[in-house]
Amino acid sequence: MSIGSKVKERRKELGLTQEELANRLKTTKQTIYKYENEIVTNLPSDRIEQLAKALDTTPQYLMGWVEIEIASTKGLTAEQIKKVNKYIEKLKGAK
């Protein structure tokens, strides 16, 4: 699944409109449309991080590096997030 597809899917799971997501990112609805429809595909890493935060997920999930989405990182410390990511990497290696 592409980054754009994951952004769109996650946005809808959260019940957000493109405009609401755009507001969270201080951008436009048109920009979100372009991300979701793969018109803009070369996203810088800082933008992927911003998208992940706005969508309450991880950059790793958006990039397709992990197959399991962490439903929410809200309320977790940076150390806890690192542990979860390490566990996911371990799972991937066990395949």
Secondary structure, 3 states (H helix, E strand, C coil): CCHHHHHHHHHHHCCCCHHHHHHHHCCCHHHHHHHHCCCCCCCCHHHHHHHHHHCCCCHHHHHCCCCCCCCCCCCCCHHHHHHHHHHHHHHHHCC
